[in-house]
Amino acid sequence: MENLPLVSVLCLCYNQEKFITESLESIKSQSYKSFEILICDDSSKDGSVAIIESWIQKNPDLKIIFIKHQQNKGITKTLNELLQLSSGKYIQLLALDDILMPDKFENHVKILENSLDNEVMVFSDAHLIDDDSMLYQNKFIARHMNYLSLKSENYFEKLLTVNFIPAMSALIKKQAIENLGGWDEDLSYEDHDMWLRLSKENNFIFSNQISCSYRLHANNSHKKRSVINESAIFKTFIKHKENGNVRDLIFKNLESIYLQNALSDEHQLFFSHYPVKSFPEWLIKNNFNTTLYRITKKIKKIINL
């Protein structure tokens, strides 16, 4: 076992007391035993800390680091904190409401150990489960993509359109993350930005064998993505503004938020990088009444017929 590459499992917890034990047990049950567990509770308000501490006491043979935040720092800052403490060659992310399949590390380490230098990550599809760990009929990727034709390749263009990779399914080369300076702490979420930056000059390997389960419940980030503000969207995509599709992708999000009457001054970031191209865009920049915008768009569509 001493010659096996070490996997560092970065575990994030926030008010997940109901699911913690099952999640941590899925790490313990791995057929591949060369791993360390780094856990951070990001100032939970429930009994999460006590449950984690109890589980650690029951597993003294495992290498575990546990950090308890007195104030909530957010996902990206917490991940960077755990990354600096990690010793592994490979990084596994796990929110403590999700579950890993018992052979995940064994299969994915083998794949990465035989990978090319520019293949920095392996990922798979994920089962979807409810609060009681019952399976939904659908899978994670099918909920984000209309077709399932994945292979090992460069996913940058696909990821610009949709974030379809289950974060807990990925095993990542630590050096690749460090080369990027870790996670962007200006963002409130971690995965899409990291996938885009990693895939810009590297390939990902897709494994057909499902390696994990993603839990859908009222409190997880999946349910909250619809309320991410335009600033976070902008900061993620503007790093890739040399790509011809990025302007349209950002503007599509701005238009949606504008039509919900939810724009804030942050939307001016977009126009500081991209000059106004049309009268409808000028209306958005100045946050005019959306009724006028809708009328203008209809007139424009009629004229272009």
C-alpha positions as CSV (number, residue, x, y, z in Angstrom):
1,M,0.0,0.0,0.0
2,E,2.9,2.4,0.6
3,N,3.7,2.4,-3.2
4,L,0.1,3.3,-4.1
5,P,-0.6,7.0,-5.0
6,L,-2.4,8.8,-2.2
7,V,-5.9,10.2,-2.8
8,S,-6.9,13.3,-0.8
9,V,-10.6,13.5,-0.2
10,L,-11.7,17.1,0.4
11,C,-15.0,16.9,2.3
12,L,-17.2,19.9,2.7
13,C,-20.0,20.1,5.2
14,Y,-22.7,22.7,6.0
15,N,-25.8,21.6,7.8
16,Q,-25.8,18.0,6.5
17,E,-26.2,16.1,9.7
18,K,-28.7,13.6,8.2
19,F,-26.3,12.4,5.5
20,I,-22.8,12.7,7.0
21,T,-22.3,9.2,8.3
22,E,-23.4,7.5,5.0
23,S,-21.2,9.8,3.0
24,L,-18.1,9.2,5.2
25,E,-18.8,5.5,5.3
26,S,-18.6,5.5,1.5
27,I,-15.0,6.7,1.7
28,K,-14.1,4.2,4.4
29,S,-15.6,1.4,2.2
30,Q,-13.4,2.1,-0.7
31,S,-11.6,-1.0,-2.1
32,Y,-8.6,1.3,-2.6
33,K,-7.1,2.1,0.8
34,S,-4.4,4.7,0.1
35,F,-6.4,7.8,1.0
36,E,-6.6,10.6,3.5
37,I,-9.7,12.4,4.5
38,L,-9.8,16.2,5.0
39,I,-13.1,17.5,6.4
40,C,-14.2,21.1,7.0
41,D,-17.4,22.0,8.6
42,D,-18.2,25.5,7.4
43,S,-20.0,26.8,10.5
44,S,-23.0,24.4,10.5
45,K,-26.0,25.4,12.6
46,D,-27.2,21.8,13.2
47,G,-25.5,18.8,14.8
48,S,-23.0,18.2,12.0
49,V,-19.8,18.8,14.0
50,A,-20.8,16.3,16.8
51,I,-21.6,13.6,14.2
52,I,-18.3,14.1,12.4
53,E,-16.3,14.1,15.7
54,S,-18.1,10.9,16.7
55,W,-17.4,9.2,13.4
56,I,-13.7,10.2,13.7
57,Q,-13.4,8.7,17.1
58,K,-14.9,5.4,15.8
59,N,-12.3,5.3,13.0
60,P,-8.9,6.0,14.7
61,D,-7.1,3.9,12.0
62,L,-8.0,6.4,9.3
63,K,-5.9,9.5,8.4
64,I,-8.3,12.4,9.0
65,I,-7.9,16.1,9.4
66,F,-10.9,18.0,10.7
67,I,-11.3,21.8,10.6
68,K,-14.2,23.6,12.2
69,H,-15.0,27.1,11.0
70,Q,-16.5,29.5,13.5
71,Q,-17.7,31.7,10.6
72,N,-18.9,30.6,7.2
73,K,-16.2,31.1,4.6
74,G,-17.9,29.5,1.6
75,I,-17.0,26.7,-0.7
76,T,-14.0,28.0,-2.7
77,K,-12.1,29.4,0.3
78,T,-12.7,26.2,2.2
79,L,-11.5,24.0,-0.7
80,N,-8.2,26.0,-1.0
81,E,-7.7,25.7,2.7
82,L,-8.1,21.9,2.5
83,L,-6.0,21.7,-0.7
84,Q,-3.0,23.3,1.1
85,L,-3.3,20.7,3.9
86,S,-3.5,17.8,1.5
87,S,-0.7,15.4,0.7
88,G,-2.2,13.3,-2.1
89,K,-1.3,13.0,-5.8
90,Y,-5.0,13.0,-6.6
91,I,-7.9,15.1,-5.4
92,Q,-11.4,13.9,-4.7
93,L,-14.2,16.3,-3.8
94,L,-17.1,15.2,-1.7
95,A,-19.9,17.2,-0.2
96,L,-21.1,15.3,2.9
97,D,-24.5,14.5,1.5
98,D,-23.2,12.6,-1.6
99,I,-22.0,9.0,-1.8
100,L,-19.1,7.3,-3.6
101,M,-19.2,3.8,-5.1
102,P,-16.8,1.3,-3.4
103,D,-14.6,0.9,-6.4
104,K,-14.3,4.6,-7.4
105,F,-10.8,5.2,-6.2
106,E,-9.5,1.9,-7.5
107,N,-10.9,2.5,-11.0
108,H,-10.1,6.1,-11.3
109,V,-6.5,6.0,-9.9
110,K,-5.8,3.2,-12.4
111,I,-7.1,5.3,-15.2
112,L,-5.1,8.4,-14.2
113,E,-1.9,6.4,-13.6
114,N,-2.1,5.3,-17.2
115,S,-3.1,8.7,-18.6
116,L,-1.2,11.2,-20.7
117,D,0.2,14.4,-19.2
118,N,-2.6,16.6,-20.7
119,E,-5.3,14.3,-19.3
120,V,-5.8,15.9,-15.9
121,M,-9.1,14.5,-14.7
122,V,-11.3,11.4,-15.0
123,F,-15.1,11.7,-14.4
124,S,-18.3,9.7,-14.8
125,D,-22.0,10.0,-14.7
126,A,-23.7,9.9,-11.3
127,H,-26.9,8.3,-9.9
128,L,-29.4,10.7,-8.5
129,I,-30.8,9.9,-5.0
130,D,-33.3,11.4,-2.6
131,D,-33.1,12.2,1.1
132,D,-33.6,8.5,1.9
133,S,-30.9,7.4,-0.7
134,M,-33.5,6.0,-3.0
135,L,-32.5,6.1,-6.7
136,Y,-34.3,8.3,-9.2
137,Q,-34.7,6.9,-12.7
138,N,-32.7,9.6,-14.4
139,K,-28.9,10.2,-14.1
140,F,-27.0,13.4,-13.5
141,I,-25.6,14.0,-17.0
142,A,-29.0,13.3,-18.7
143,R,-30.5,16.1,-16.7
144,H,-28.0,18.6,-18.3
145,M,-27.5,17.3,-21.8
146,N,-30.0,16.2,-24.5
147,Y,-27.7,13.5,-25.8
148,L,-25.2,11.1,-24.2
149,S,-22.2,10.7,-26.5
150,L,-19.3,11.3,-24.3
151,K,-15.7,10.2,-24.7
152,S,-12.2,11.2,-23.5
153,E,-11.5,14.6,-25.2
154,N,-11.3,18.3,-24.7
155,Y,-14.6,19.5,-23.1
156,F,-14.0,23.2,-23.1
157,E,-16.6,24.2,-25.7
158,K,-19.2,21.8,-24.2
159,L,-18.6,23.3,-20.8
160,L,-19.1,26.8,-22.0
161,T,-22.6,25.8,-22.8
162,V,-23.6,23.7,-19.8
163,N,-21.9,22.3,-16.7
164,F,-22.7,18.7,-17.0
165,I,-19.9,17.1,-14.9
166,P,-20.9,15.8,-11.5
167,A,-18.2,17.2,-9.2
168,M,-18.1,14.2,-6.9
169,S,-17.5,11.9,-9.9
170,A,-14.2,13.6,-10.7
171,L,-10.7,12.5,-9.6
172,I,-8.2,15.2,-10.4
173,K,-4.5,15.5,-10.6
174,K,-3.5,17.8,-7.7
175,Q,-0.7,19.4,-9.7
176,A,-3.2,20.5,-12.4
177,I,-5.2,22.3,-9.7
178,E,-2.2,23.9,-8.2
179,N,-1.0,25.1,-11.6
180,L,-4.1,27.2,-11.8
181,G,-3.7,28.6,-8.3
182,G,-6.5,26.6,-6.8
183,W,-10.2,27.7,-6.8
184,D,-11.2,31.3,-7.4
185,E,-12.2,32.7,-4.0
186,D,-14.2,35.5,-5.6
187,L,-16.8,32.9,-6.7
188,S,-19.5,31.4,-4.5
189,Y,-19.4,28.1,-6.3
190,E,-16.5,25.9,-7.3
191,D,-17.0,23.3,-10.0
192,H,-17.9,25.1,-13.3
193,D,-15.1,27.6,-13.1
194,M,-12.6,24.9,-12.3
195,W,-13.7,22.6,-15.1
196,L,-13.5,25.5,-17.6
197,R,-10.0,26.5,-16.5
198,L,-8.7,22.9,-16.4
199,S,-10.2,22.0,-19.8
200,K,-8.9,25.1,-21.6
201,E,-5.6,23.4,-22.4
202,N,-6.2,19.9,-21.1
203,N,-8.4,16.8,-21.8
204,F,-10.7,15.0,-19.4
205,I,-11.2,11.2,-19.4
206,F,-14.8,9.9,-19.3
207,S,-15.4,6.6,-17.6
208,N,-18.6,4.7,-18.5
209,Q,-18.8,3.2,-15.1
210,I,-21.0,5.3,-12.7
211,S,-18.8,6.1,-9.7
212,C,-21.1,8.1,-7.3
213,S,-24.5,9.3,-6.2
214,Y,-25.6,12.9,-6.1
215,R,-28.3,13.7,-3.6
216,L,-31.1,16.0,-4.6
217,H,-32.7,17.8,-1.7
218,A,-33.9,21.2,-0.8
219,N,-30.7,22.6,0.7
220,N,-28.0,21.5,-1.8
221,S,-26.4,23.9,-4.3
222,H,-28.2,22.3,-7.3
223,K,-31.4,23.8,-6.1
224,K,-29.9,27.2,-5.6
225,R,-28.1,27.6,-9.0
226,S,-31.0,29.6,-10.4
227,V,-30.4,32.5,-8.0
228,I,-26.7,32.9,-8.7
229,N,-26.2,36.6,-9.6
230,E,-24.9,38.0,-12.8
231,S,-21.6,38.9,-11.2
232,A,-20.7,35.3,-10.5
233,I,-21.7,34.3,-14.1
234,F,-19.6,37.2,-15.4
235,K,-16.5,36.4,-13.4
236,T,-16.6,32.7,-14.5
237,F,-17.0,33.4,-18.2
238,I,-15.0,36.6,-18.7
239,K,-11.8,34.6,-18.1
240,H,-12.4,33.1,-21.5
241,K,-13.6,36.3,-23.3
242,E,-11.3,35.6,-26.2
243,N,-13.7,32.8,-27.2
244,G,-16.2,34.0,-29.7
245,N,-19.2,32.4,-27.9
246,V,-18.6,33.9,-24.5
247,R,-20.2,37.3,-25.1
248,D,-23.5,35.6,-26.2
249,L,-23.4,33.2,-23.2
250,I,-23.0,36.0,-20.7
251,F,-25.6,38.2,-22.4
252,K,-28.1,35.4,-22.4
253,N,-27.8,35.3,-18.6
254,L,-28.0,39.1,-18.2
255,E,-31.1,39.2,-20.4
256,S,-32.8,36.5,-18.3
257,I,-32.0,38.4,-15.1
258,Y,-33.1,41.7,-16.6
259,L,-36.5,40.2,-17.7
260,Q,-37.0,39.1,-14.1
261,N,-36.5,42.7,-13.0
262,A,-33.5,41.5,-10.9
263,L,-30.6,43.4,-12.4
264,S,-28.2,45.1,-10.0
265,D,-25.3,47.5,-10.7
266,E,-23.1,44.4,-11.2
267,H,-24.3,44.0,-14.7
268,Q,-22.2,47.0,-15.7
269,L,-19.2,44.7,-15.5
270,F,-20.4,43.1,-18.8
271,F,-20.7,46.4,-20.6
272,S,-17.2,47.5,-19.4
273,H,-15.8,44.7,-21.4
274,Y,-18.3,44.5,-24.3
275,P,-19.6,47.7,-26.0
276,V,-23.4,47.9,-26.6
277,K,-24.3,46.4,-29.9
278,S,-27.9,47.3,-30.3
279,F,-30.8,49.4,-28.9
280,P,-32.2,46.5,-26.9
281,E,-28.8,46.1,-25.3
282,W,-28.7,49.8,-24.5
283,L,-32.1,49.3,-22.7
284,I,-30.6,46.6,-20.6
285,K,-27.5,48.6,-19.8
286,N,-29.6,51.4,-18.5
287,N,-32.1,49.0,-16.9
288,F,-35.2,50.5,-18.6
289,N,-38.6,49.1,-18.2
290,T,-38.8,45.5,-19.5
291,T,-42.0,46.2,-21.4
292,L,-40.2,48.6,-23.7
293,Y,-37.5,46.0,-24.2
294,R,-40.0,43.3,-25.1
295,I,-41.8,45.6,-27.6
296,T,-38.4,46.6,-29.2
297,K,-37.4,42.9,-29.6
298,K,-40.7,42.1,-31.3
299,I,-40.4,45.0,-33.7
300,K,-36.8,44.0,-34.4
301,K,-37.9,40.4,-35.1
302,I,-40.6,41.6,-37.5
303,I,-38.2,43.9,-39.4
304,N,-35.7,41.0,-39.8
305,L,-38.4,38.6,-41.2
